[in-house]
């Protein structure tokens, strides 16, 4: 379990790392192919934003950034690959909130994320849309909550896996409203969405491109997890208007082994800032209801620590553990 002192130690280490002088041997970084481990299956949001930015890094740095999908164990399979690889910056990890919370969810991991990884650069942040299959006999979020209370065994919700953003969004809604829903985890967001469209589950939180399905009536949008309406569908209002205090943002970022040279981290962070200002990348984030997340490693480290503080309470309340 994370303790408060671990969070404070992580922040102190992050601040110190970004202040260290650059090492001469890393000035030619990257001198060969860089592997980027993605914690989810192909087709999910994390996979999409990673490939989008990896292509830019290839062009700007003149080396291949090979994206490899290693789904499973809540993102820990991919994280373990990076943890065990040489800490030279040639094996990176593309992460989301679940990775930061890994040691709250899983026992006996080979690593402690907040101790053994360092933040590198942000990719994107945004929020999720609460989606419902039209077979559920309601149209609005208040109606859905009333239906769920009256039918506590009829709502199944899909997610990309334990500890993922959609999972945490769902459990927070349950905690704040008292409704019951049954979790059905999948090995990736694309698979979870496919089963929602097929009607095999009733609800899902997602930031995958789903506009065509909403317009075609194959899915019903109930609300968004942020505090502003959906840019694509202004009628999709913040869930907080129905459930005061409900707010969840999602983010994607790059991390690396804690012993990666600080100047390699600085090189990657600087290149990502340039990438996130590129019009093509900004346009690619729009269908995902996301915006560029431009932060320093230290700022990203503070985001990590804040997530541990917030979601530790939800994980404990919901007794979230691997299934």
C-alpha positions in Angstrom: 0.0 0.0 0.0 1.1 3.5 -0.7 1.8 5.6 2.4 1.8 9.4 2.5 5.6 9.4 3.0 6.0 7.4 -0.3 4.1 10.1 -2.1 6.2 12.9 -0.5 9.4 11.0 -1.3 8.3 10.6 -4.9 7.7 14.3 -5.3 11.0 15.2 -3.8 12.8 12.7 -6.1 11.0 14.1 -9.1 12.0 17.7 -8.3 15.6 16.7 -7.6 15.8 14.7 -10.8 14.8 17.5 -13.1 17.4 19.8 -11.6 20.4 17.5 -12.1 22.9 18.5 -14.9 22.8 16.8 -18.2 25.2 14.0 -18.9 27.4 14.2 -22.0 26.8 10.6 -23.0 23.1 11.2 -23.5 23.4 14.1 -25.9 23.1 11.8 -28.9 19.9 10.3 -27.5 18.3 8.4 -29.2 21.0 6.6 -31.1 18.8 3.6 -31.8 15.3 2.3 -31.8 13.1 3.2 -28.7 10.5 0.7 -27.5 7.2 2.2 -26.1 5.2 -0.2 -24.1 1.4 0.3 -24.1 -0.6 -1.1 -21.2 -3.8 -1.8 -23.3 -4.8 -3.7 -26.4 -4.7 -2.1 -29.9 -7.6 0.3 -30.6 -8.0 1.8 -27.2 -7.5 5.5 -26.3 -4.1 4.9 -24.8 -3.0 3.0 -27.8 -4.3 5.8 -30.2 -2.6 8.7 -28.4 0.6 6.8 -28.0 0.9 6.0 -31.7 -0.1 9.5 -32.6 2.7 11.0 -30.6 5.3 8.3 -31.3 5.1 9.0 -35.0 6.0 12.7 -34.3 8.9 11.6 -32.0 10.2 9.4 -34.8 10.2 12.3 -37.2 11.7 14.8 -34.8 14.4 12.6 -33.2 15.3 10.5 -36.3 14.8 7.1 -34.7 12.1 4.5 -34.7 9.7 4.5 -31.7 8.3 1.0 -31.8 4.9 0.8 -30.0 4.3 -2.6 -28.4 1.0 -3.5 -26.8 1.2 -5.6 -23.6 -2.3 -5.7 -22.1 -3.0 -7.6 -18.9 -2.9 -7.4 -15.1 -4.2 -3.8 -15.1 -1.2 -2.5 -17.1 1.4 -4.2 -14.9 2.7 -6.6 -17.6 3.8 -3.6 -19.7 5.2 -1.8 -16.6 7.2 -4.8 -15.6 8.9 -4.9 -19.0 10.0 -1.3 -18.5 11.0 -1.9 -14.9 13.3 -4.8 -15.9 14.8 -3.2 -19.0 18.1 -1.3 -18.8 17.4 2.2 -17.5 18.8 4.0 -20.5 15.7 5.6 -22.0 15.3 3.1 -24.8 12.2 1.4 -23.2 9.4 3.8 -22.2 6.0 3.2 -20.7 2.8 4.9 -21.9 0.5 5.1 -18.9 -2.8 6.3 -17.5 -4.3 6.6 -14.1 -4.4 2.9 -13.4 -0.6 2.5 -13.5 -0.1 5.2 -10.8 -2.6 3.3 -8.6 -1.1 -0.1 -9.3 0.2 -0.8 -5.8 -3.1 0.2 -4.3 -4.8 -2.5 -6.4 -2.3 -5.3 -6.7 -0.3 -7.2 -4.1 3.2 -8.6 -4.7 4.2 -6.6 -7.7 7.8 -6.6 -8.6 7.9 -2.8 -8.5 6.4 0.1 -6.6 5.3 2.6 -9.2 5.8 5.7 -7.2 9.3 4.6 -6.2 10.6 2.9 -9.3 9.3 5.1 -12.2 9.8 8.7 -13.1 7.3 11.0 -15.0 8.5 12.0 -18.4 5.9 13.9 -20.3 2.2 14.4 -20.6 0.3 13.3 -23.7 -3.4 14.3 -23.3 -6.1 14.9 -20.8 -9.9 15.1 -21.0 -12.9 13.3 -19.7 -15.2 10.4 -20.4 -18.7 10.0 -21.7 -21.2 7.8 -19.9 -22.7 5.5 -22.6 -25.8 3.3 -22.4 -27.2 0.6 -24.7 -30.6 1.7 -26.0 -32.2 -1.5 -24.7 -32.3 0.1 -21.2 -35.7 1.7 -21.0 -34.6 5.2 -20.0 -33.2 8.2 -21.8 -31.6 10.5 -19.2 -29.1 10.1 -16.3 -31.7 10.8 -13.6 -33.9 8.2 -15.2 -31.0 5.8 -15.3 -30.2 6.2 -11.7 -33.8 5.6 -10.7 -33.9 2.5 -12.9 -30.7 1.2 -11.4 -32.0 1.6 -7.9 -35.2 -0.2 -8.8 -33.3 -3.0 -10.7 -30.0 -3.6 -8.8 -29.2 -6.8 -10.7 -29.9 -5.7 -14.2 -27.0 -3.3 -14.9 -23.7 -4.6 -16.1 -20.9 -2.2 -17.0 -17.9 -2.9 -19.2 -14.4 -1.5 -18.7 -10.8 -2.0 -20.2 -9.9 -3.7 -16.9 -9.5 -3.3 -13.1 -8.2 0.1 -12.0 -8.8 1.7 -15.4 -10.4 5.1 -15.7 -13.8 3.7 -16.8 -13.7 1.3 -13.8 -12.9 4.1 -11.4 -15.6 6.4 -12.9 -18.2 3.6 -12.5 -17.2 2.9 -8.9 -17.2 6.5 -7.9 -20.7 6.9 -9.4 -21.9 3.8 -7.4 -20.3 5.2 -4.2 -21.9 8.7 -4.6 -25.4 7.5 -5.6 -25.8 4.1 -3.9 -26.7 2.3 -7.1 -25.5 -1.2 -7.9 -23.8 -2.3 -11.1 -21.8 -5.4 -12.0 -18.3 -5.0 -13.4 -17.4 -6.8 -16.6 -13.7 -6.2 -17.3 -12.2 -6.7 -20.8 -8.6 -6.7 -22.2 -8.9 -3.2 -23.7 -11.4 -0.4 -24.4 -12.2 -1.4 -27.9 -13.4 -4.9 -26.8 -15.4 -3.4 -24.0 -17.1 -0.9 -26.4 -17.9 -3.7 -28.9 -19.8 -5.6 -26.3 -21.7 -2.5 -25.2 -22.8 -1.8 -28.8 -23.8 -5.5 -29.1 -26.0 -5.1 -26.0 -24.1 -7.7 -23.9 -23.6 -5.1 -21.2 -25.7 -2.0 -20.5 -23.3 0.8 -19.6 -19.7 2.0 -20.2 -17.6 5.1 -19.5 -15.4 5.8 -22.5 -13.5 8.4 -24.4 -13.2 6.4 -27.6 -14.7 8.1 -30.8 -18.4 7.1 -30.5 -20.1 10.0 -32.2 -21.3 7.9 -35.1 -22.9 5.4 -32.7 -24.7 8.1 -30.8 -26.0 9.7 -33.9 -27.1 6.3 -35.3 -29.0 5.5 -32.1 -26.8 2.5 -31.4 -25.7 4.1 -28.1 -27.2 6.7 -25.7 -25.1 9.3 -24.1 -26.0 10.1 -20.5 -23.4 12.6 -19.5 -19.7 13.5 -19.3 -17.4 13.2 -16.3 -15.9 16.7 -16.6 -17.5 20.0 -15.7 -18.2 21.2 -19.2 -20.7 19.8 -21.7 -19.4 17.6 -24.5 -18.0 19.8 -27.4 -19.4 17.3 -29.9 -22.8 16.8 -28.3 -23.6 19.9 -26.2 -26.8 18.2 -24.9 -24.5 15.8 -23.0 -24.2 17.6 -19.7 -21.8 17.1 -16.8 -22.8 14.3 -14.5 -22.1 16.7 -11.7 -25.3 18.5 -12.6 -27.2 15.4 -11.5 -24.6 14.1 -8.9 -23.1 17.2 -7.2 -19.4 16.8 -6.7 -18.9 14.1 -9.3 -15.8 14.9 -11.4 -13.3 12.7 -13.1 -10.6 13.7 -15.6 -8.5 11.2 -17.6 -4.9 11.6 -18.7 -2.2 9.8 -20.6 1.5 10.3 -20.2 5.0 8.8 -20.7 7.0 7.4 -17.8 10.4 5.6 -17.5 12.5 3.7 -15.1 13.6 6.0 -12.2 17.3 5.6 -13.1 16.9 6.9 -16.7 19.4 9.8 -17.1 17.7 13.2 -16.3 18.8 14.7 -19.6 17.0 11.9 -21.5 13.9 12.8 -19.6 14.4 16.4 -20.5 14.9 15.6 -24.2 11.7 13.6 -24.4 9.7 16.2 -22.4 11.0 19.0 -24.7 10.1 17.1 -27.8 6.7 16.2 -26.5 5.9 19.9 -25.9 6.7 20.5 -29.5 4.6 17.5 -30.6 1.6 18.6 -28.6 1.6 22.0 -30.4 1.5 20.3 -33.8 -1.9 20.9 -35.5 -2.2 17.3 -36.7 -1.8 15.9 -33.2 -4.2 18.4 -31.7 -6.8 17.5 -34.4 -6.2 13.8 -33.6 -7.1 14.3 -30.0 -10.4 16.1 -30.7 -12.4 12.9 -31.5 -11.2 11.5 -28.2 -12.6 14.4 -26.3 -9.1 15.2 -25.2 -6.6 18.1 -25.3 -2.8 18.3 -25.1 -1.3 17.8 -21.6 1.8 20.0 -21.6 3.5 19.7 -18.3 7.0 19.4 -16.9 8.1 16.2 -15.2 7.7 17.8 -11.8 4.2 18.9 -12.6 3.3 15.5 -13.9 4.7 14.0 -10.7 2.3 16.2 -8.7 -0.6 14.8 -10.8 0.5 11.3 -10.0 0.6 12.0 -6.3 -2.8 13.7 -6.3 -4.4 10.7 -8.0 -3.0 8.4 -5.3 -4.6 10.7 -2.6 -8.0 10.9 -4.3 -8.5 7.4 -5.6 -7.1 5.5 -2.6 -10.4 6.3 -0.8 -12.5 5.1 -3.7 -10.5 1.9 -4.0 -10.8 1.2 -0.3 -14.6 1.9 -0.3 -15.3 -0.2 -3.3 -12.9 -2.9 -2.3 -11.5 -2.9 -5.8 -9.1 -5.8 -6.4 -8.1 -7.9 -9.4 -10.8 -10.4 -10.4 
